[in-house]
Amino acid sequence: MTSRPVVSVYKSDNAKEIAGSIPMPGVFSAPIRNDLVHFVHSELSKNRRQGHAVYFKQGQEHSAESWGTGRAVARIPRISGSGTSRSGQATFGNMCRKARMFAPLKIWRNWHRRVNITQRRHAVAAALAASAVAPLVMARGHRIQNVPELPLVIENLNAPNTKSLLSALNNFGLGEDLAKVRNSRRLRNGQGKLRNSRYVLSRGPLVIYGDDDTTLHRAARNLPGLDTCHANRLNIIQLAPGGHLGRLVVFTRSGFKRLNSLFGTHFRNAQDKAGYTLNRNLMTCADLSRIINSDQVQTKLREVRTSVRAHDKTKKNPLTNRAIMTRLNPFAKQARTLESQRETERHNARAAAIKARRSKAGRVAKSGRSKEFFRLQGELNDAYKAAEDLIEAEEKAGNYVPGDTSEEEEEN
């Protein structure tokens, strides 16, 4: 939105000569509501649709009948006849091939939409306010590098023919935007090429005129992309094509003067729109962080509250949580210390024993133990060998019987 007090009015034959000035209408101070414009445009654009429907007998013109139960098939109607792959196929149900569709379109469907009139007026006011903001106009793709001022107001555009009107628009820097529109003509995607709209074209400037410009509409109707609209018939479809704000708008003096009576100001209601009050910004300063961090606001705020947990709501495992174990068993910490000390002592004692075994004295002692072991082992083996030899000699003599003893022989 813009809040300049006056707007320059340029002469139609010379873009560098200013014919005068005119006060800025209050509608250009209206808040720019992109959400409102998008909603109103999407609803109103549905009013151009033509009702269409599916043929009411589509998919139900077969000679079909259900086979009933007992044939191990579903009870859906099936095509009659025989001899072809089509016979016996299920039909009529929306799940079947080449059958009717579920909930087919009807011509009495609710194709059109009704939008609240105050919402429509607010959307038009927002679109007019956005047309005076150069970044929004450039973001929409318009070429305004050579346009002297936004909003652009020309004294009159009563051109006798299209050639003179095009020359006048080129003088105000609009020729580049019109050339962009002419170069954008291309084939439409999809099947729309067959529906009497084979080509698509970008949108160029919109000229808003008043009652004094009688020949403007006839002269402008043959310029590609250039739209004209009387100030009394402003609509969101032309001011925000596609629901996008920031269309390049050119006003004539008579059309520009009509805006105050159509929309009113913040201090006076509209004259031509009964009961309409221009929308108003709720904040005069949009820098919200500056307001919040100001001394006037910060001195009135209470201190930041911090939540303190009265107790721990989660139950901890004492076997893995040392703090909980110490709380349950005060000796647990000392027990861990003693265990650590014992572990250290065991480690040191084992290291000392290994060192002693690997020393020279340890190796000598180990050698003596080994000799003693082998000596005892040899004596044991010799004793076993002597016993075995004795038994073998007895067996050869025939005197040895396992289980008999000399005491038993003496008793006999």
Residue, then its C-alpha position, 0 to 999 in steps of 0.5 A: m500500500t502507499s500513502r503519498p498525498v498526491v499523484s502526478v497526472y501526465k498529458s497523454d501526448n507527452a510523458k515528460e509533461i505533467a498536467g497537474s496533480i490529484p489527491m491519492p484516493g484512500v483505497f491505496s492505503a487499504p491493507i494488502r490481503n493476499d489470502l483474501v484475494h486468492f480466496v475470492h478469485s478462486e471462488l469467482s473463477k468457478n462462475r465461468r464453468q459450464g455444467h457437464a455430465v456423464y451420459f446417464k446410461q453410460g455403462q448400463e446398456h448391456s444385456a446382463e443378468s446375474w448367474g445367481t448362486g451355486r456356480a462359484v462366481a460372484r453374483i454381479p451381473r454378467i454379459s449374456g451371449s457366448g462365443t466371445s471373450r466379452s460374454g460372461q464378463a461382469t458389468f454394471g458395478n463401478m468396479c467392473r471394466k467398461a461399466r458405470m462410474f461411481a457418483p457420475l457428474k450431473i449437470w445440476r451439480n453446484w458449479h457456481r459459487r456465491v461470495n460475500i459482497t464485502q469480501r469481494r469489495h475488500a479483495v478489489a481494494a487490496a488489489l488496487a493497493a497492490s497495483a501501486v507497489a512497484p516490487l509487487v508489480m515487478a514480481r508479477g512479471h511486468r516490465i516497468q523500468n521505464v514507467p515514470e510513476l506508480p500509480l500511473v495516471i494519464e489525463n485522457l486516452n481518447a485515441p481515435n484508433t489503435k495505432s494512436l493508442l499504442s503510440a501513447l502507451n509507448n510514450f509512457g514506457l509500456g511498450e516493453d510490457l506489451a512486446k513481452v505479451r505479444n511474444s508470449r503467445r504459445l500453444r496451450n497444453g493438453q486437450g484444451k487445444l480442441r476447445n476453441s482456445r488453442y493459444v494462451l497469452s500473458r496478461g499485459p496492462l489494465v487500463i481503468y477509465g471513466d465516463d470521459d474516455t468514450t473511445l478508449h474501449r474500441a481503440a484498445r480491443n485489438l491490442p494483445g494483452l491490453d485489458t480495459c475496465h470501467a471504474n464502476r465495474l472493477n473486478i478481482i478477475q481482471l485486477a489479480p489474474g490467477g489470484h496473483l496481486g500486482r497487475l500493472v494498472v494505468f488510470t485515466r483522470s476520470g477513472f482515478k477520480r471515481l475511486n474515492s466515491l466508490f471505496g471511500t476513505h478511512f474517514r468517510n464511507a463509500q458513496d456508491k457502495a452502500g454500507y461499505t467501510l474501507n478495510r483498515n490496518l490493525m497495526t500502524c507499525a509493522d515492526l513487531s520485534r521493535i514493539i516487543n523489545s521496547d522499554q515501554v513494553q518490557t517494563k510492564l511484563r512479568e518475569v519469566r516463569t520457570s517450571v520446577r519439577a517437585h519430584d522425579k516422575t520416572k522410576k530409576n533403576p538402582l542397579t544402573n543409577r548410582a545416585i539412586m543406589t547410594r540413596l537406598n544403600p549408603f554403604a554402596k559407595q564405600a563397597r564400590t571403593l573397597e572392591s576397586q581397591r581389592e581389584t587393584e591389589r589382585h592385579n598388583a599381586r598377579a603382576a608380581a608373581i608373574k615377574a617372580r616366575r620370569s626372573k632367574a631365581g624363578r627359572v632355577a626353582k622351576s627347573g628343580r621342580s621339573k627334575e623332581f617331578f620327572r624323578l618321581q614319575g620315573e620311579l612310579n613307572d619302574a614300580y608299575k613295570a616291576a609289578e607287571d613283570l611279576i604278574e606275567a611270570e606268575e601267569k607263565a608258571g600257572n600259579y597265578v589266578p586272579g582273585d586267589t591269595s596265599e591266605e586262601e591256599e593255607e586254609n585249604 
